[in-house]
């Protein structure tokens, strides 16, 4: 079983220290150890592991110091390293660095991504280089809100992992409202329905009447899965105990969250990110906002008061149900949400769009990036003059999207629309003590 902590608590637990008000998280960790023992197969052992100044690395001394620390960070199996250190290096490889150095490392990483984009654009014959060598200005990394809280907390974090057997994964999602949802993923192997029912009954008993009751779960879900990831449609999330949803507040709005709906794990950081999106969109009262890969509707609904209409598109059906509920609960009526793949919904939606109606697009895809047909539909829609691309992995498939958005018209690829140009990039440190950074990239034309 591996444990990944979602919601605001994930950030605190993945850092150096936890917080006194969040004692249930530590209790949850202890309860999970007991769960390992309680549910272990009789013929197989279980193993568990407890668990905004612009910074540029242009100083040789700092670079050498980072190089030395990088060796330690990458040496997850160095001789003499404790298993706690190896786990910390694997999950939060920047944990040894002071926080300002973490931000420097992340800034340089984002800068290299923009340098790559600049070079690729020049290969296409586009003169994109600005005085600083990048295709657009790069602002400093916006730091996490939780650093001071983490440092002041008296509690240490604890993560649990286990490989093999039936018990595959435990995801814990928590919110600032004190809600906790646990989702247990289970590989059925050759077990029959009776044996599965027994395991589900044991889980429910453990978390309601046994040692796990201290966790005070709001929701307990169980999913049988033979794949790395399964949607609710592929393999339903079965509610074993509690409420079907948990709730979070973002920028004064209340949001309902289903077990498979995407929701930013760092709520405070998400609020800063969404406020930046609001400002960069420059959307006015006559503007329609396209919220592509909208999840539970957080971005669109947070901008609903300043635009004429929100149109959201999301592939996860349960997330669309959440988005519609969120809109109704918050009294927002100038919105509509479409369920389906963006590459199927968006081209049809834009094919009959009036060119005179102003459109601003916000895209927040998974690491796989946008489907080519989505990029083509955006490029070929004259009404979209401003595009905000939010990416948790801009060096991955998103780079392909960036080039498709900015390349000269290509009749062979049916990219007839005027190309976009990168205008501004802002990285957000949503995941302190890790190498990951959220990038918001503004494209205009």
C-alpha positions, 0 to 999 in steps of 0.5 A: 500500500502506498499513501499519498496525501491530498488536500491542504494537509498533503503539503504539510505532511510532505514537508519537514513538520506537520501542525498541532491542529492536524493531529488526526493526520498523524493518528491516521498514519498510526492507524494505517500501520495497524490496518497493515497488520489487521488485513495482512495475508497469512502467507505473505509479509507486509512491509511498511515505511513510516514515515519575491526576489528574482533568484538566478544561480549565476554565482559559481559558489552557489552553483558548486554548493547546489551541485554537491547537494544534488548528489545527495538529493539524487543518491536515494540509495547512498550507502549509510543513508537511512531508509527515512532519508531515502524515502524523503529523497525520493518523495521530496528531493529538495527537503535538505535545501533552504527554502530560498535555494529551492525557489532558485532551483525551480526558477532555473528549471522554468527558465530553461523550459522557456529557453527551449521554447525560444530556441524551438520558435527560432527554428520555426523562423519566429524571432521570439528572443527578448533582451534577456534571451527568453521569448517572454518575461519570466517572473519570480516563483510565487512561494508557498503560503505554508512555509512559515506554518511548516517551520513552526509546527511541532509535528513530524510528517509520516508517509506509508508505502507498500508494494505488491499484494492486493492493497495498492494505494491509499489516497487521503484528501483533506480540506480546510473545512476539516473534511477527510476522504480516504480512497483505497484502491484494491487489486481483486486478483482472483478473489470472488465477490464473497471474499471482496465483500469480506475485505470491504466489511473489515475496512469499514469496521476498522475505520468506524469501530476499530483503531482507524476510528480516530481518523474521523473520516468524512468519506471512505471509498473503495475501488477495485482496479487492475490498472494504474488508474481507473475512472469511476466509469471504468471501475466505480468508487464504492462508498463504504462509509460516510458522505459521498463528497467533501467540501472546500472553500476557494476565494469565498466559493464553496466547492463539492469534490468527488473521489475522482475529481481533480482539485488542487492539493494546495488550496492556499496556493491555488487561490494565489494562482487563480487570482493571477489567472483572473488578472492575466485574463483581462476578461471583461463583462462582454467576454466569454471564458472557455474553461477547458479541462475545468475539473470541478469548475474552480477557475471558471466559477472564480471568474464568473462575476467578471465575465458574461458567460463561462463554458466549461469542458471536462472529461470526468463525468462526476467532476462535471456533476460537481461543477454544476452543483458548485455553480448552483450552490454559489448562485452562479447562473452564467455558466454551462458545463459540458461532459466529454473529451475536449477534442470532441466537444470544443471543435463542435462548440467553436465551429458555429461561434460568432467571430464578433464575440470575445473569447478568452481561453484557460486550459489546465490539462493533465501531464499528457497535454492537450489533444492536437484537435483542441490546439487546432480548434483554438488556433483556428478560432479568430475570437480567441486572442488571449490564452492562459495555459496552466501546466504542472509539467511544462517541459513534457507534452505541454511543450508540443502544445506551445509549439503548435500554438506559436508555429506559422500557419501550416495547411498540412496540419490544418493550422490556418489561424494566426499564431500565438506568441508567449507573452508572460510566464509565472511559476507557482511553487504549489509543491514545496520541497519537491522539484515540481512547479506549476507554470502559468503561461500567457499567450496572445495574438 
